[in-house]
């Protein structure tokens, strides 16, 4: 039992290192579009650019609805596709304060058999 726990801790530590040591924004959502987890880069950027403090359970559409309501249906379509197993990849220019920045988006999902959700993974 102790060996299995150690393997799990090592695996979690390695995954966390990969997620936190990247220039990408990485996060996962449940089927109700609520954050499950996210990396520090996304959390910091949301706070700096938009004054939003995200936390597990925060609905991504609360943000989109407040800052860009005209794109609500577009993002809903993208997330639904990814949650249904499609890979969604595109480039988009995103306005940020006094400038805009071109991002590459890649959304995909993975199914965890023990859970009833398919989180979305975003790499920018």
Residue pairs with C-beta under 8 A, 6 or more apart in sequence:
19 26
19 39
20 39
20 40
20 41
22 39
22 41
22 123
23 41
24 39
24 41
24 122
24 123
24 124
25 38
25 39
25 41
25 42
25 45
25 122
25 123
25 124
26 38
26 39
26 41
26 42
26 121
26 122
26 123
27 35
27 36
27 37
27 38
27 39
27 42
27 120
27 121
27 122
28 35
28 36
28 37
28 38
28 119
28 120
28 121
29 35
29 36
29 60
29 79
29 83
29 119
29 120
30 36
30 117
30 119
31 83
31 116
31 117
31 118
32 59
33 59
33 60
33 61
33 76
33 79
34 56
34 57
34 58
34 59
34 60
35 54
35 55
35 56
35 57
35 58
35 59
35 60
36 56
36 117
36 119
37 56
37 119
38 54
42 54
43 54
46 52
46 53
46 54
46 63
47 53
49 96
49 97
50 63
50 67
52 63
54 63
60 75
60 79
61 72
61 75
61 76
64 71
64 72
64 75
65 72
78 88
78 105
78 107
79 107
79 120
81 88
81 107
82 88
82 107
82 108
82 109
82 120
83 109
83 118
83 120
84 109
84 118
85 109
85 111
85 118
87 106
87 107
87 108
88 105
88 106
88 107
88 108
89 104
89 105
89 106
89 107
90 104
90 105
91 102
91 103
91 104
91 105
92 102
92 103
92 105
93 100
93 101
93 102
93 103
94 100
94 101
94 102
94 103
103 124
104 123
104 124
105 122
105 123
105 124
106 121
106 122
106 123
106 124
107 120
107 121
107 122
108 120
108 121
109 118
109 119
109 120
109 121
110 118
110 119
110 121
111 118
112 118
112 119
